[in-house]
Amino acid sequence: MGRRAGAAGCIGIRWGNGEDVGLAGADVAIAQLDEIQVIEV
């Protein structure tokens, strides 16, 4: 969905599931939201 909307990048969230099922199109996969780090340029 994010790619179709023109997002610059896509983050897939596993929500604790150890597998990346359904996240093949994501640029990166994380287990929970607090893994996201905002980097200011």
C-alpha positions as CSV (number, residue, x, y, z in Angstrom):
1,M,0.0,0.0,0.0
2,G,2.8,2.4,0.9
3,R,4.5,2.0,-2.4
4,R,1.3,2.6,-4.3
5,A,0.8,5.8,-2.3
6,G,4.3,7.0,-3.2
7,A,5.9,6.5,0.2
8,A,9.7,7.0,0.3
9,G,10.2,3.8,2.2
10,C,8.1,0.9,3.7
11,I,8.5,-0.6,7.1
12,G,7.0,-4.0,7.8
13,I,6.1,-4.9,11.4
14,R,6.1,-8.5,12.5
15,W,4.3,-7.7,15.8
16,G,6.3,-10.3,17.7
17,N,6.0,-13.0,15.0
18,G,9.4,-14.3,14.2
19,E,8.7,-14.7,10.5
20,D,8.5,-12.1,7.8
21,V,5.4,-13.6,6.2
22,G,3.7,-11.0,3.9
23,L,6.6,-8.5,4.3
24,A,8.5,-9.2,1.1
25,G,7.8,-5.7,-0.3
26,A,9.1,-3.9,2.8
27,D,12.4,-2.1,2.8
28,V,13.0,-3.2,6.4
29,A,11.1,-5.5,8.9
30,I,10.9,-4.8,12.6
31,A,9.3,-6.7,15.5
32,Q,7.7,-3.7,17.3
33,L,7.3,0.1,16.9
34,D,9.9,1.1,19.4
35,E,12.6,-0.2,17.0
36,I,12.0,2.8,14.7
37,Q,14.6,5.5,15.1
38,V,14.1,9.0,13.6
39,I,17.2,10.4,12.1
40,E,17.2,14.2,11.6
41,V,19.3,15.5,8.7
